[in-house]
C-alpha cells in the first residue's frame, strides 16, 4: 500500500509549475515547427532511436552497447552543431523575428521604411509614373488588402518602382503598407465624392482622399500628368511636396504614430483644392 500512497501523495502544483510546463510546451512546439519538412526530422528520429537504445541497453544490462553509446554522446554536441548549422541559423533568425524583438526594432525599421517611401516617390515623380501608396496606422486596412493581390514583401523602393511601372499588371491600383511591409498591391480604394474638390484632381487623388476620410491611414500620391507628390491624411491633401518636406511629414505621422497637429491641419486645409 505504500506505493499506492506515494502515487496519490504528490506535491502541490503552483503557478510556477504551470508556467514551467507552458514554456517547455511552447519550446517543443516551436522546435517541431522549425524542423518540419527538413532533413532534421529524419535526424531527430535517429536521435530518438539512439536515446531509446541507450536506456534499453541499461535495462537489459548490455554493457558493451551502453559503453559505445555513452562515448558517442560525448561528441554528440559537436556533431549537432556541424550537421544542423543551417537549421540553427534559421532558428535564431526566426527567434529574432519574434513579436518582442520586432517591437524593440520597430522604430528603426519604420525609419528605414520612410526613407524607402521617400526615395520611391522621388524616382516615380522624376519619371512621371502615377502611384498611390496607403500606409496603415492604428485602424486596419484588411478589407482593402483582401481585395487586392497579397504580397507580404519587404518594403523597398525597387519593388515599388516595379509595381507601378506602366507595363506591370499590378500598377493599376494602390499599394498598402502594413507594419513596414508591402501587404498587397492592385488594391481598389473608395473615391471621394466631395463636390468641393478641384476638377484637376484625378482618380488617384480622389481615392487617397476617400480612403483617409474613413480611417487614419496616410496616402502618398504621385501624379502621372505633372509628377507632383501629394500627401493625404484625414481627407486633407498637401500637394507639390519635395523630398525633405515629404520625409518630415511621413516621420511625424508614421514613425511617431500620431495625427497631424492642428496647425498642420490648418495648413493642409489651405492647400485643399
C-alpha positions as YAML, in Angstrom:
chain: A
units: angstrom
residues:
- id: 1
  name: UNK
  ca: [0.00, 0.00, 0.00]
- id: 2
  name: UNK
  ca: [2.98, 2.30, 0.37]
- id: 3
  name: UNK
  ca: [3.42, 2.54, -3.38]
- id: 4
  name: UNK
  ca: [-0.25, 3.40, -3.75]
- id: 5
  name: UNK
  ca: [0.05, 6.17, -1.17]
- id: 6
  name: UNK
  ca: [3.14, 7.54, -2.91]
- id: 7
  name: UNK
  ca: [1.17, 7.74, -6.17]
- id: 8
  name: UNK
  ca: [-1.57, 9.87, -4.68]
- id: 9
  name: UNK
  ca: [0.63, 11.92, -2.35]
- id: 10
  name: UNK
  ca: [2.08, 14.20, -5.00]
- id: 11
  name: UNK
  ca: [3.43, 17.69, -4.23]
- id: 12
  name: UNK
  ca: [1.03, 20.53, -4.92]
- id: 13
  name: UNK
  ca: [1.22, 22.28, -8.29]
- id: 14
  name: UNK
  ca: [1.54, 26.08, -8.09]
- id: 15
  name: UNK
  ca: [1.67, 28.78, -10.77]
- id: 16
  name: UNK
  ca: [5.43, 28.35, -11.24]
- id: 17
  name: UNK
  ca: [4.95, 24.75, -12.31]
- id: 18
  name: UNK
  ca: [2.25, 25.79, -14.77]
- id: 19
  name: UNK
  ca: [4.50, 28.47, -16.26]
- id: 20
  name: UNK
  ca: [7.32, 25.95, -16.48]
- id: 21
  name: UNK
  ca: [5.12, 23.45, -18.32]
- id: 22
  name: UNK
  ca: [3.79, 26.15, -20.64]
- id: 23
  name: UNK
  ca: [7.27, 27.38, -21.59]
- id: 24
  name: UNK
  ca: [8.54, 23.87, -22.26]
- id: 25
  name: UNK
  ca: [5.45, 23.10, -24.36]
- id: 26
  name: UNK
  ca: [5.91, 26.26, -26.43]
- id: 27
  name: UNK
  ca: [9.61, 25.48, -26.89]
- id: 28
  name: UNK
  ca: [8.89, 21.94, -28.09]
- id: 29
  name: UNK
  ca: [6.17, 23.21, -30.41]
- id: 30
  name: UNK
  ca: [8.45, 25.84, -31.97]
- id: 31
  name: UNK
  ca: [11.23, 23.30, -32.44]
- id: 32
  name: UNK
  ca: [8.84, 20.90, -34.19]
- id: 33
  name: UNK
  ca: [7.66, 23.75, -36.44]
- id: 34
  name: UNK
  ca: [11.23, 24.63, -37.38]
- id: 35
  name: UNK
  ca: [12.31, 21.09, -38.28]
- id: 36
  name: UNK
  ca: [9.08, 20.21, -40.09]
- id: 37
  name: UNK
  ca: [9.74, 19.43, -43.73]
- id: 38
  name: UNK
  ca: [13.54, 19.42, -43.36]
- id: 39
  name: UNK
  ca: [16.18, 16.72, -43.06]
- id: 40
  name: UNK
  ca: [16.29, 17.45, -39.34]
- id: 41
  name: UNK
  ca: [13.13, 15.35, -38.96]
- id: 42
  name: UNK
  ca: [14.92, 12.15, -40.01]
- id: 43
  name: UNK
  ca: [17.91, 13.03, -37.84]
- id: 44
  name: UNK
  ca: [15.64, 13.69, -34.88]
- id: 45
  name: UNK
  ca: [14.05, 10.27, -35.35]
- id: 46
  name: UNK
  ca: [17.52, 8.71, -35.44]
- id: 47
  name: UNK
  ca: [18.50, 10.59, -32.29]
- id: 48
  name: UNK
  ca: [15.36, 9.36, -30.54]
- id: 49
  name: UNK
  ca: [16.25, 5.80, -31.53]
- id: 50
  name: UNK
  ca: [19.73, 6.18, -30.03]
- id: 51
  name: UNK
  ca: [18.29, 7.54, -26.78]
- id: 52
  name: UNK
  ca: [15.83, 4.64, -26.62]
- id: 53
  name: UNK
  ca: [18.67, 2.20, -27.30]
- id: 54
  name: UNK
  ca: [20.72, 3.78, -24.51]
- id: 55
  name: UNK
  ca: [18.03, 3.25, -21.88]
- id: 56
  name: UNK
  ca: [17.17, -0.16, -23.33]
- id: 57
  name: UNK
  ca: [20.80, -1.28, -23.02]
- id: 58
  name: UNK
  ca: [20.85, -0.16, -19.39]
- id: 59
  name: UNK
  ca: [17.65, -2.05, -18.66]
- id: 60
  name: UNK
  ca: [18.91, -5.21, -20.45]
- id: 61
  name: UNK
  ca: [22.43, -4.77, -18.98]
- id: 62
  name: UNK
  ca: [24.10, -4.69, -22.38]
- id: 63
  name: UNK
  ca: [27.34, -3.17, -21.15]
- id: 64
  name: UNK
  ca: [29.16, -3.00, -24.49]
- id: 65
  name: UNK
  ca: [26.28, -1.28, -26.28]
- id: 66
  name: UNK
  ca: [25.81, 1.10, -23.38]
- id: 67
  name: UNK
  ca: [29.53, 1.94, -23.36]
- id: 68
  name: UNK
  ca: [29.52, 2.69, -27.10]
- id: 69
  name: UNK
  ca: [26.50, 4.97, -26.81]
- id: 70
  name: UNK
  ca: [27.97, 6.83, -23.82]
- id: 71
  name: UNK
  ca: [31.17, 7.54, -25.75]
- id: 72
  name: UNK
  ca: [29.19, 8.57, -28.80]
- id: 73
  name: UNK
  ca: [27.06, 11.02, -26.81]
- id: 74
  name: UNK
  ca: [30.19, 12.83, -25.57]
- id: 75
  name: UNK
  ca: [30.72, 14.02, -29.17]
- id: 76
  name: UNK
  ca: [27.05, 14.48, -29.96]
- id: 77
  name: UNK
  ca: [27.09, 18.22, -29.23]
- id: 78
  name: UNK
  ca: [29.80, 18.86, -31.83]
- id: 79
  name: UNK
  ca: [28.04, 16.60, -34.32]
- id: 80
  name: UNK
  ca: [24.77, 18.50, -33.84]
- id: 81
  name: UNK
  ca: [26.48, 21.85, -34.44]
- id: 82
  name: UNK
  ca: [28.08, 20.60, -37.68]
- id: 83
  name: UNK
  ca: [25.04, 18.75, -39.04]
- id: 84
  name: UNK
  ca: [22.41, 21.30, -38.03]
- id: 85
  name: UNK
  ca: [24.29, 24.55, -38.59]
- id: 86
  name: UNK
  ca: [21.85, 25.74, -41.27]
- id: 87
  name: UNK
  ca: [18.84, 24.85, -39.13]
- id: 88
  name: UNK
  ca: [20.39, 26.54, -36.10]
- id: 89
  name: UNK
  ca: [20.88, 29.75, -38.09]
- id: 90
  name: UNK
  ca: [17.30, 29.58, -39.29]
- id: 91
  name: UNK
  ca: [16.04, 29.03, -35.74]
- id: 92
  name: UNK
  ca: [17.98, 32.03, -34.41]
- id: 93
  name: UNK
  ca: [16.70, 34.18, -37.27]
- id: 94
  name: UNK
  ca: [13.16, 33.02, -36.52]
- id: 95
  name: UNK
  ca: [13.67, 33.95, -32.86]
- id: 96
  name: UNK
  ca: [14.86, 37.40, -33.89]
- id: 97
  name: UNK
  ca: [11.59, 37.92, -35.76]
- id: 98
  name: UNK
  ca: [9.52, 37.21, -32.66]
- id: 99
  name: UNK
  ca: [6.99, 39.93, -31.74]
- id: 100
  name: UNK
  ca: [9.00, 41.07, -28.71]
- id: 101
  name: UNK
  ca: [12.16, 41.71, -30.72]
- id: 102
  name: UNK
  ca: [10.16, 43.23, -33.58]
- id: 103
  name: UNK
  ca: [8.79, 45.73, -31.07]
- id: 104
  name: UNK
  ca: [12.31, 46.71, -30.00]
- id: 105
  name: UNK
  ca: [13.38, 47.24, -33.63]
- id: 106
  name: UNK
  ca: [10.12, 48.84, -34.69]
- id: 107
  name: UNK
  ca: [11.31, 52.45, -34.71]
- id: 108
  name: UNK
  ca: [14.43, 51.62, -36.69]
- id: 109
  name: UNK
  ca: [12.53, 49.61, -39.31]
- id: 110
  name: UNK
  ca: [9.88, 52.34, -39.54]
- id: 111
  name: UNK
  ca: [12.57, 54.95, -40.21]
- id: 112
  name: UNK
  ca: [14.01, 52.77, -42.97]
- id: 113
  name: UNK
  ca: [10.53, 52.34, -44.46]
- id: 114
  name: UNK
  ca: [10.03, 56.11, -44.54]
- id: 115
  name: UNK
  ca: [13.31, 56.52, -46.41]
- id: 116
  name: UNK
  ca: [12.29, 53.85, -48.91]
- id: 117
  name: UNK
  ca: [8.98, 55.63, -49.50]
- id: 118
  name: UNK
  ca: [10.68, 58.99, -50.00]
- id: 119
  name: UNK
  ca: [13.19, 57.55, -52.48]
- id: 120
  name: UNK
  ca: [10.44, 55.71, -54.36]
- id: 121
  name: UNK
  ca: [8.27, 58.82, -54.54]
- id: 122
  name: UNK
  ca: [11.18, 60.89, -55.85]
- id: 123
  name: UNK
  ca: [12.01, 58.39, -58.60]
- id: 124
  name: UNK
  ca: [8.37, 57.93, -59.58]
- id: 125
  name: UNK
  ca: [7.93, 61.70, -59.72]
- id: 126
  name: UNK
  ca: [11.04, 62.13, -61.87]
- id: 127
  name: UNK
  ca: [9.77, 59.53, -64.36]
- id: 128
  name: UNK
  ca: [6.18, 60.78, -64.12]
- id: 129
  name: UNK
  ca: [4.79, 57.40, -63.19]
- id: 130
  name: UNK
  ca: [1.47, 57.56, -61.37]
- id: 131
  name: UNK
  ca: [1.28, 55.85, -58.00]
- id: 132
  name: UNK
  ca: [-0.75, 55.67, -54.81]
- id: 133
  name: UNK
  ca: [0.59, 54.18, -51.59]
- id: 134
  name: UNK
  ca: [-1.51, 53.85, -48.44]
- id: 135
  name: UNK
  ca: [0.25, 53.40, -45.10]
- id: 136
  name: UNK
  ca: [-1.77, 51.70, -42.37]
- id: 137
  name: UNK
  ca: [-1.64, 53.22, -38.89]
- id: 138
  name: UNK
  ca: [-3.99, 52.43, -35.99]
- id: 139
  name: UNK
  ca: [-7.10, 51.49, -37.99]
- id: 140
  name: UNK
  ca: [-6.60, 48.32, -40.02]
- id: 141
  name: UNK
  ca: [-6.96, 48.18, -43.80]
- id: 142
  name: UNK
  ca: [-7.61, 44.44, -44.01]
- id: 143
  name: UNK
  ca: [-10.74, 44.84, -46.11]
- id: 144
  name: UNK
  ca: [-8.80, 46.67, -48.83]
- id: 145
  name: UNK
  ca: [-5.85, 44.28, -48.58]
- id: 146
  name: UNK
  ca: [-8.06, 41.27, -49.17]
- id: 147
  name: UNK
  ca: [-9.47, 42.95, -52.28]
- id: 148
  name: UNK
  ca: [-6.02, 43.31, -53.85]
- id: 149
  name: UNK
  ca: [-3.13, 41.00, -54.70]
- id: 150
  name: UNK
  ca: [-1.41, 39.87, -51.48]
- id: 151
  name: UNK
  ca: [2.37, 40.25, -51.47]
- id: 152
  name: UNK
  ca: [3.66, 40.43, -47.87]
- id: 153
  name: UNK
  ca: [7.03, 41.62, -49.16]
- id: 154
  name: UNK
  ca: [9.81, 43.74, -47.72]
- id: 155
  name: UNK
  ca: [9.25, 47.43, -48.44]
- id: 156
  name: UNK
  ca: [11.91, 48.64, -50.89]
- id: 157
  name: UNK
  ca: [11.87, 51.40, -53.47]
- id: 158
  name: UNK
  ca: [12.91, 48.92, -56.18]
- id: 159
  name: UNK
  ca: [9.81, 46.83, -55.57]
- id: 160
  name: UNK
  ca: [7.58, 49.91, -55.57]
- id: 161
  name: UNK
  ca: [9.04, 51.04, -58.89]
- id: 162
  name: UNK
  ca: [8.43, 47.58, -60.34]
- id: 163
  name: UNK
  ca: [4.83, 47.51, -59.13]
- id: 164
  name: UNK
  ca: [3.92, 50.93, -60.54]
- id: 165
  name: UNK
  ca: [5.75, 50.53, -63.83]
- id: 166
  name: UNK
  ca: [3.19, 51.05, -66.63]
- id: 167
  name: UNK
  ca: [3.87, 47.57, -68.02]
- id: 168
  name: UNK
  ca: [3.31, 45.87, -64.67]
- id: 169
  name: UNK
  ca: [-0.04, 44.08, -64.20]
- id: 170
  name: UNK
  ca: [-0.15, 45.49, -60.65]
- id: 171
  name: UNK
  ca: [0.26, 49.18, -61.50]
- id: 172
  name: UNK
  ca: [-3.48, 49.87, -61.68]
- id: 173
  name: UNK
  ca: [-4.46, 50.28, -58.05]
- id: 174
  name: UNK
  ca: [-2.97, 51.15, -54.68]
- id: 175
  name: UNK
  ca: [-0.17, 49.60, -52.67]
- id: 176
  name: UNK
  ca: [-0.94, 49.14, -48.98]
- id: 177
  name: UNK
  ca: [1.93, 49.21, -46.49]
- id: 178
  name: UNK
  ca: [1.30, 47.36, -43.23]
- id: 179
  name: UNK
  ca: [3.84, 47.01, -40.41]
- id: 180
  name: UNK
  ca: [6.72, 48.19, -42.63]
- id: 181
  name: UNK
  ca: [5.90, 45.60, -45.32]
- id: 182
  name: UNK
  ca: [4.05, 45.76, -48.61]
- id: 183
  name: UNK
  ca: [0.90, 43.85, -47.70]
- id: 184
  name: UNK
  ca: [-0.84, 43.99, -51.08]
- id: 185
  name: UNK
  ca: [-0.88, 45.71, -54.46]
- id: 186
  name: UNK
  ca: [-3.59, 46.50, -57.03]
- id: 187
  name: UNK
  ca: [-5.97, 47.44, -54.21]
- id: 188
  name: UNK
  ca: [-9.04, 49.50, -55.07]
- id: 189
  name: UNK
  ca: [-9.90, 52.35, -52.72]
- id: 190
  name: UNK
  ca: [-13.16, 54.30, -52.32]
- id: 191
  name: UNK
  ca: [-13.34, 57.52, -54.33]
- id: 192
  name: UNK
  ca: [-14.19, 60.78, -52.59]
- id: 193
  name: UNK
  ca: [-17.43, 62.36, -53.78]
- id: 194
  name: UNK
  ca: [-16.87, 65.80, -52.25]
- id: 195
  name: UNK
  ca: [-18.10, 68.35, -54.86]
- id: 196
  name: UNK
  ca: [-15.68, 70.95, -53.46]
- id: 197
  name: UNK
  ca: [-12.65, 69.06, -54.74]
- id: 198
  name: UNK
  ca: [-10.85, 70.57, -57.68]
- id: 199
  name: UNK
  ca: [-11.59, 69.14, -61.10]
- id: 200
  name: UNK
  ca: [-7.88, 68.74, -61.77]
- id: 201
  name: UNK
  ca: [-7.66, 66.02, -59.12]
- id: 202
  name: UNK
  ca: [-7.55, 62.60, -60.77]
- id: 203
  name: UNK
  ca: [-8.81, 59.24, -59.60]
- id: 204
  name: UNK
  ca: [-5.67, 58.54, -57.54]
- id: 205
  name: UNK
  ca: [-6.02, 61.75, -55.54]
- id: 206
  name: UNK
  ca: [-9.75, 61.17, -55.04]
- id: 207
  name: UNK
  ca: [-9.11, 57.59, -53.93]
- id: 208
  name: UNK
  ca: [-6.50, 58.79, -51.43]
- id: 209
  name: UNK
  ca: [-8.91, 61.38, -50.05]
- id: 210
  name: UNK
  ca: [-11.76, 58.88, -49.90]
- id: 211
  name: UNK
  ca: [-9.61, 56.36, -48.00]
- id: 212
  name: UNK
  ca: [-8.27, 58.82, -45.44]
- id: 213
  name: UNK
  ca: [-11.74, 60.22, -44.79]
- id: 214
  name: UNK
  ca: [-12.78, 56.79, -43.48]
- id: 215
  name: UNK
  ca: [-9.73, 55.95, -41.34]
- id: 216
  name: UNK
  ca: [-6.40, 57.29, -40.08]
- id: 217
  name: UNK
  ca: [-4.26, 55.93, -42.93]
- id: 218
  name: UNK
  ca: [-1.72, 58.12, -44.70]
- id: 219
  name: UNK
  ca: [-1.83, 58.13, -48.51]
- id: 220
  name: UNK
  ca: [1.08, 59.08, -50.75]
- id: 221
  name: UNK
  ca: [0.16, 60.02, -54.34]
- id: 222
  name: UNK
  ca: [2.37, 60.70, -57.36]
- id: 223
  name: UNK
  ca: [0.68, 62.43, -60.28]
- id: 224
  name: UNK
  ca: [1.12, 60.83, -63.68]
- id: 225
  name: UNK
  ca: [0.48, 64.12, -65.52]
- id: 226
  name: UNK
  ca: [2.70, 66.51, -63.55]
- id: 227
  name: UNK
  ca: [4.89, 64.25, -61.45]
- id: 228
  name: UNK
  ca: [3.84, 66.17, -58.35]
- id: 229
  name: UNK
  ca: [3.97, 64.42, -54.98]
- id: 230
  name: UNK
  ca: [0.99, 64.75, -52.65]
- id: 231
  name: UNK
  ca: [0.33, 63.53, -49.14]
- id: 232
  name: UNK
  ca: [-3.20, 62.93, -47.90]
- id: 233
  name: UNK
  ca: [-4.30, 62.49, -44.28]
- id: 234
  name: UNK
  ca: [-7.71, 62.96, -42.66]
- id: 235
  name: UNK
  ca: [-9.16, 63.78, -46.08]
- id: 236
  name: UNK
  ca: [-6.82, 66.78, -46.43]
- id: 237
  name: UNK
  ca: [-4.27, 66.93, -49.24]
- id: 238
  name: UNK
  ca: [-0.85, 68.57, -49.31]
- id: 239
  name: UNK
  ca: [0.44, 68.97, -52.85]
- id: 240
  name: UNK
  ca: [3.79, 69.54, -54.56]
- id: 241
  name: UNK
  ca: [5.94, 68.27, -51.71]
- id: 242
  name: UNK
  ca: [9.69, 67.97, -52.08]
- id: 243
  name: UNK
  ca: [11.74, 65.12, -50.64]
- id: 244
  name: UNK
  ca: [12.65, 66.93, -47.40]
- id: 245
  name: UNK
  ca: [9.08, 68.00, -46.66]
- id: 246
  name: UNK
  ca: [7.72, 64.58, -47.57]
- id: 247
  name: UNK
  ca: [10.19, 62.80, -45.29]
- id: 248
  name: UNK
  ca: [9.44, 65.17, -42.42]
- id: 249
  name: UNK
  ca: [5.68, 64.72, -42.75]
- id: 250
  name: UNK
  ca: [5.91, 60.93, -43.04]
- id: 251
  name: UNK
  ca: [8.15, 60.68, -40.00]
- id: 252
  name: UNK
  ca: [5.76, 62.82, -37.93]
- id: 253
  name: UNK
  ca: [2.70, 60.79, -38.94]
- id: 254
  name: UNK
  ca: [4.04, 57.27, -39.45]
- id: 255
  name: UNK
  ca: [7.17, 56.97, -37.33]
- id: 256
  name: UNK
  ca: [5.79, 58.80, -34.32]
- id: 257
  name: UNK
  ca: [2.28, 57.29, -34.81]
- id: 258
  name: UNK
  ca: [0.37, 60.45, -34.21]
- id: 259
  name: UNK
  ca: [-2.02, 62.60, -36.16]
- id: 260
  name: UNK
  ca: [-1.07, 65.95, -37.59]
- id: 261
  name: UNK
  ca: [-1.10, 68.91, -35.23]
- id: 262
  name: UNK
  ca: [-3.92, 71.47, -35.52]
- id: 263
  name: UNK
  ca: [-1.57, 73.98, -37.14]
- id: 264
  name: UNK
  ca: [-0.55, 71.38, -39.71]
- id: 265
  name: UNK
  ca: [-4.19, 70.57, -40.40]
- id: 266
  name: UNK
  ca: [-4.96, 74.24, -40.99]
- id: 267
  name: UNK
  ca: [-2.04, 74.50, -43.39]
- id: 268
  name: UNK
  ca: [-3.24, 71.34, -45.16]
- id: 269
  name: UNK
  ca: [-6.78, 72.74, -45.42]
- id: 270
  name: UNK
  ca: [-5.43, 75.89, -47.03]
- id: 271
  name: UNK
  ca: [-3.84, 73.73, -49.72]
- id: 272
  name: UNK
  ca: [-7.05, 71.80, -50.40]
- id: 273
  name: UNK
  ca: [-8.27, 72.49, -53.91]
...
